[in-house]
C-alpha cells in the first residue's frame, strides 16, 4: 500500500507539470481594449464678476467633447448684496480657445466650434451676466484651463478644391470634390458656397444640382449672385461628387467659403447629421 501511494503521487505531479508549462500562455492573452469615451461636458470655475452695488456672479466655463463639434457655455450663479438666495442667471458673450498659445476655436456664448481633439486648452470669455428677476448685471473677462481627453471623431465627409486663390478682375474656375467616407448615413448632402456680400462677386455653374439661393418675400424672384446651393444625392464611399464653379470678381477681392450639411442614420430622430466646414479660397 505505501508503494502504491507513492506511485500515485508521482503520477499526479507529472500531470500538473504540463499545466504549469501551458498556463502562462493562457494568462498572456491581451486585455480587451478600453471602451471609447462617451460624449461628455467638462466644466471649471473661471472667475467671479462684481458689480458696484454688491452684485456678484460666479462664472464657470464648460466645453463638450466627444462629438465633431465642441459646445461652449458659461453657466453662472448670481447673488445680490449678502443675500443667500441665488438668482437664475442669463449669460452671453464671446469665447476663445487656445492650445500652446495658438487660437484653435472661437465663437459666441453659448455656441460651438469644430472639436480640435484632445489636449489642454486655455479658454478666455468676455461675459455679461444678468439675473432673472432683475438685480444683477455684471460683465467682465474670465479664464479657465480645461484638459479634454476624448479622441477627435473620425471625419465622415470631406471637401477638397483644386485652387487656393482668386484674383480681382478675373474669372476663376474652381473644381470641388465632395466625398463621403463613412458607411453610415446616406448619399444626400447639401453643399453650399458663398462669397462676400457687397463685393460684386458672382458664382455660376452649369451643374443642374446647384442654384443661386432665392431671397425676399413671394413673389420675389431675386437670387443671391454671390452664393450657390447644391443638392447632392449620390455620395457613396469610393464614389465622390464633383462640382465645378466659376467665380467672377470685379475690382474688389472676396474669399469663397464652403460648407456641407449631411445626414446620419438615427431613425426618426429630429436632430441628426452635422455640418462640415470646407476649404476657404482666398484672394490676392
C-alpha positions as CSV (number, residue, x, y, z in Angstrom):
1,X,0.0,0.0,0.0
2,X,2.7,2.6,0.8
3,X,4.4,1.8,-2.5
4,X,1.1,2.4,-4.4
5,X,0.5,5.7,-2.7
6,X,4.0,6.9,-3.7
7,X,3.3,5.9,-7.3
8,X,0.0,7.9,-7.3
9,X,1.8,11.0,-6.0
10,X,4.4,10.7,-8.8
11,X,1.6,10.4,-11.5
12,X,-0.2,13.5,-10.1
13,X,2.9,15.5,-10.1
14,X,3.6,14.5,-13.8
15,X,0.0,15.7,-14.7
16,X,0.5,19.0,-13.0
17,X,3.7,19.8,-14.8
18,X,2.2,20.3,-18.3
19,X,-0.5,22.5,-16.8
20,X,2.2,24.7,-15.3
21,X,4.0,24.9,-18.6
22,X,1.0,26.0,-20.6
23,X,-0.7,28.2,-18.0
24,X,1.4,31.3,-18.9
25,X,0.0,31.1,-22.4
26,X,-3.5,31.3,-21.1
27,X,-2.6,34.3,-18.8
28,X,-0.8,36.1,-21.7
29,X,-4.0,36.9,-23.6
30,X,-4.1,40.6,-24.5
31,X,-6.7,42.5,-22.4
32,X,-9.8,43.9,-24.3
33,X,-9.3,47.5,-25.4
34,X,-11.0,50.1,-23.3
35,X,-14.4,51.3,-24.4
36,X,-14.3,54.6,-26.2
37,X,-15.0,57.7,-24.1
38,X,-18.7,58.7,-24.5
39,X,-19.6,62.4,-25.2
40,X,-19.4,64.5,-22.1
41,X,-19.1,68.1,-20.8
42,X,-16.2,69.3,-18.7
43,X,-16.6,72.5,-16.6
44,X,-14.2,74.6,-14.5
45,X,-14.5,77.7,-12.3
46,X,-13.5,80.6,-14.5
47,X,-13.9,83.7,-12.3
48,X,-16.1,85.9,-10.1
49,X,-17.5,89.2,-11.5
50,X,-18.5,92.0,-9.1
51,X,-20.9,95.0,-9.6
52,X,-20.9,98.4,-8.0
53,X,-23.7,97.6,-5.6
54,X,-22.8,94.3,-4.1
55,X,-23.7,92.3,-7.2
56,X,-21.8,89.1,-7.7
57,X,-21.7,86.4,-10.3
58,X,-19.5,83.2,-10.2
59,X,-18.9,82.1,-13.7
60,X,-17.8,78.7,-15.0
61,X,-16.7,77.7,-18.5
62,X,-17.8,74.4,-19.9
63,X,-16.8,72.5,-23.1
64,X,-18.5,69.5,-24.6
65,X,-16.3,66.8,-26.2
66,X,-16.6,63.5,-28.0
67,X,-18.6,64.8,-31.0
68,X,-17.5,66.6,-34.2
69,X,-18.4,70.0,-32.5
70,X,-17.3,71.5,-29.2
71,X,-20.2,73.2,-27.4
72,X,-19.0,76.0,-25.1
73,X,-21.2,77.6,-22.4
74,X,-20.7,79.9,-19.3
75,X,-23.1,78.9,-16.5
76,X,-23.1,81.2,-13.6
77,X,-24.6,81.7,-10.1
78,X,-25.8,85.2,-9.2
79,X,-26.2,87.0,-5.8
80,X,-27.0,90.5,-4.8
81,X,-25.5,92.0,-1.7
82,X,-25.2,89.4,1.1
83,X,-28.5,87.6,0.2
84,X,-28.3,83.9,0.5
85,X,-31.0,83.5,-2.2
86,X,-29.4,82.8,-5.6
87,X,-30.9,84.3,-8.8
88,X,-31.3,82.5,-12.1
89,X,-28.5,83.7,-14.4
90,X,-28.5,84.6,-18.1
91,X,-25.1,84.6,-19.7
92,X,-23.9,85.9,-23.1
93,X,-20.7,86.9,-24.7
94,X,-17.8,85.5,-26.7
95,X,-15.1,82.9,-26.1
96,X,-11.7,81.9,-27.5
97,X,-9.8,78.6,-27.0
98,X,-6.0,78.4,-27.3
99,X,-3.7,75.4,-27.3
100,X,0.0,76.1,-26.9
101,X,-0.6,79.7,-27.4
102,X,-2.4,79.2,-30.8
103,X,-6.1,80.0,-31.2
104,X,-7.9,76.9,-32.3
105,X,-11.6,77.8,-31.9
106,X,-13.8,80.8,-31.0
107,X,-17.4,81.8,-31.1
108,X,-20.3,83.3,-29.2
109,X,-21.8,82.2,-25.8
110,X,-23.4,79.8,-25.8
111,X,-22.0,78.4,-29.1
112,X,-19.9,75.8,-30.7
113,X,-17.0,75.2,-33.0
114,X,-15.1,72.3,-34.5
115,X,-13.7,70.0,-31.8
116,X,-9.9,70.2,-32.2
117,X,-9.2,67.0,-30.4
118,X,-7.7,66.0,-27.0
119,X,-5.3,68.4,-25.3
120,X,-5.1,71.2,-22.7
121,X,-6.8,74.4,-23.7
122,X,-6.9,77.9,-22.2
123,X,-10.4,79.3,-22.5
124,X,-11.0,83.1,-22.3
125,X,-14.5,84.5,-22.3
126,X,-15.9,88.0,-22.3
127,X,-19.2,87.6,-20.4
128,X,-22.2,89.6,-19.4
129,X,-24.3,88.0,-16.6
130,X,-27.8,89.2,-15.9
131,X,-30.2,87.8,-13.3
132,X,-33.8,86.8,-13.6
133,X,-35.5,88.5,-11.8
134,X,-33.5,91.7,-12.4
135,X,-31.0,92.8,-9.8
136,X,-27.6,91.5,-11.1
137,X,-26.0,92.9,-14.2
138,X,-22.2,92.5,-14.4
139,X,-19.7,91.9,-17.1
140,X,-16.0,91.1,-17.5
141,X,-13.4,88.6,-18.7
142,X,-12.9,85.1,-17.2
143,X,-10.4,82.4,-17.8
144,X,-10.3,78.6,-17.3
145,X,-8.0,75.7,-18.3
146,X,-9.7,72.5,-19.5
147,X,-7.9,69.3,-20.4
148,X,-10.1,67.4,-22.9
149,X,-9.4,63.7,-23.3
150,X,-12.0,62.5,-25.8
151,X,-10.5,61.5,-29.2
152,X,-11.4,63.5,-32.2
153,X,-14.2,61.7,-34.1
154,X,-13.2,60.3,-37.4
155,X,-14.5,62.5,-40.3
156,X,-17.4,61.1,-42.2
157,X,-17.2,63.5,-45.1
158,X,-14.6,65.6,-46.8
159,X,-14.3,68.6,-49.2
160,X,-11.4,69.5,-51.4
161,X,-10.8,72.2,-54.0
162,X,-8.2,72.4,-56.7
163,X,-7.2,76.1,-56.2
164,X,-6.4,78.2,-53.2
165,X,-6.6,81.8,-54.5
166,X,-8.8,84.1,-56.6
167,X,-7.8,87.3,-58.5
168,X,-9.7,90.5,-58.8
169,X,-11.0,91.5,-62.3
170,X,-10.8,87.8,-63.3
171,X,-13.0,84.7,-63.7
172,X,-11.6,81.7,-61.9
173,X,-12.9,78.1,-62.3
174,X,-12.9,76.1,-59.0
175,X,-13.3,72.3,-59.0
176,X,-14.7,71.0,-55.7
177,X,-14.6,67.3,-54.8
178,X,-17.1,66.2,-52.1
179,X,-16.7,62.7,-50.7
180,X,-18.4,60.5,-48.1
181,X,-16.0,58.2,-46.2
182,X,-18.4,56.6,-43.7
183,X,-20.6,53.6,-44.5
184,X,-23.2,55.1,-42.2
185,X,-25.7,57.7,-43.4
186,X,-26.9,58.1,-46.9
187,X,-25.9,59.8,-50.1
188,X,-27.7,63.0,-49.5
189,X,-25.9,66.2,-48.6
190,X,-26.3,70.0,-49.1
191,X,-23.2,71.7,-50.4
192,X,-23.0,75.5,-50.1
193,X,-20.7,78.1,-51.4
194,X,-20.7,81.8,-50.6
195,X,-18.6,84.8,-51.4
196,X,-18.5,88.2,-49.5
197,X,-21.7,90.2,-49.9
198,X,-21.3,93.7,-51.4
199,X,-18.1,92.9,-53.3
200,X,-19.7,92.3,-56.7
201,X,-18.6,88.6,-56.7
202,X,-20.7,86.2,-58.8
203,X,-20.8,82.4,-58.5
204,X,-22.2,80.5,-61.5
205,X,-22.2,76.9,-62.6
206,X,-23.8,74.6,-65.3
207,X,-24.4,71.9,-62.7
208,X,-28.2,71.4,-62.6
209,X,-28.0,70.3,-58.9
210,X,-27.0,73.9,-57.9
211,X,-28.9,77.1,-57.8
212,X,-28.3,80.7,-56.6
213,X,-30.5,81.0,-53.4
214,X,-33.8,82.8,-53.7
215,X,-34.4,85.7,-51.3
216,X,-37.2,88.0,-50.5
217,X,-40.9,87.5,-50.0
218,X,-43.2,85.9,-52.5
219,X,-43.5,86.7,-55.4
220,X,-39.9,87.9,-55.4
221,X,-37.6,86.2,-57.9
222,X,-34.4,87.8,-56.6
223,X,-31.5,85.5,-56.2
224,X,-28.1,85.9,-54.5
225,X,-25.4,86.1,-57.2
226,X,-22.6,85.6,-54.7
227,X,-23.9,82.2,-53.3
228,X,-24.7,78.7,-54.6
229,X,-26.7,75.9,-53.0
230,X,-26.2,72.4,-54.4
231,X,-28.3,69.3,-53.5
232,X,-26.1,66.2,-53.8
233,X,-27.9,62.8,-53.6
234,X,-25.4,60.1,-54.8
235,X,-22.5,60.4,-52.4
236,X,-21.1,57.0,-51.6
237,X,-17.8,55.7,-50.1
238,X,-15.5,55.3,-53.1
239,X,-17.7,57.5,-55.3
240,X,-17.1,61.2,-54.7
241,X,-19.1,64.0,-56.3
242,X,-17.5,66.9,-58.3
243,X,-19.0,70.4,-58.5
244,X,-17.4,72.9,-61.0
245,X,-18.0,76.6,-60.1
246,X,-16.9,79.8,-61.9
247,X,-16.1,82.8,-59.6
248,X,-16.2,86.2,-61.2
249,X,-14.6,89.0,-59.2
250,X,-14.6,92.7,-60.0
251,X,-12.0,95.1,-58.7
252,X,-12.7,94.1,-55.0
253,X,-11.3,90.9,-53.6
254,X,-13.5,88.3,-52.0
255,X,-13.0,85.0,-50.4
256,X,-15.2,82.0,-51.1
257,X,-16.1,79.7,-48.2
258,X,-17.7,76.2,-48.5
259,X,-19.7,74.0,-46.2
260,X,-21.5,70.7,-46.3
261,X,-24.6,69.7,-44.4
262,X,-25.2,65.9,-44.2
263,X,-27.5,63.3,-42.6
264,X,-26.6,60.3,-40.4
265,X,-28.9,57.3,-39.5
266,X,-30.8,57.7,-36.3
267,X,-34.3,56.6,-37.4
268,X,-36.8,59.4,-36.9
269,X,-34.7,61.5,-34.5
270,X,-35.1,65.1,-35.4
271,X,-31.5,66.3,-34.8
272,X,-29.2,64.1,-36.7
273,X,-26.2,64.6,-39.0
274,X,-23.9,67.6,-39.0
275,X,-22.2,70.5,-40.7
276,X,-18.7,70.3,-42.2
277,X,-16.6,73.4,-42.9
278,X,-14.8,73.1,-46.2
279,X,-11.8,75.0,-47.5
280,X,-11.8,78.8,-47.9
281,X,-10.4,80.1,-51.2
282,X,-8.7,83.4,-50.6
283,X,-8.0,86.4,-52.9
284,X,-4.8,88.1,-53.8
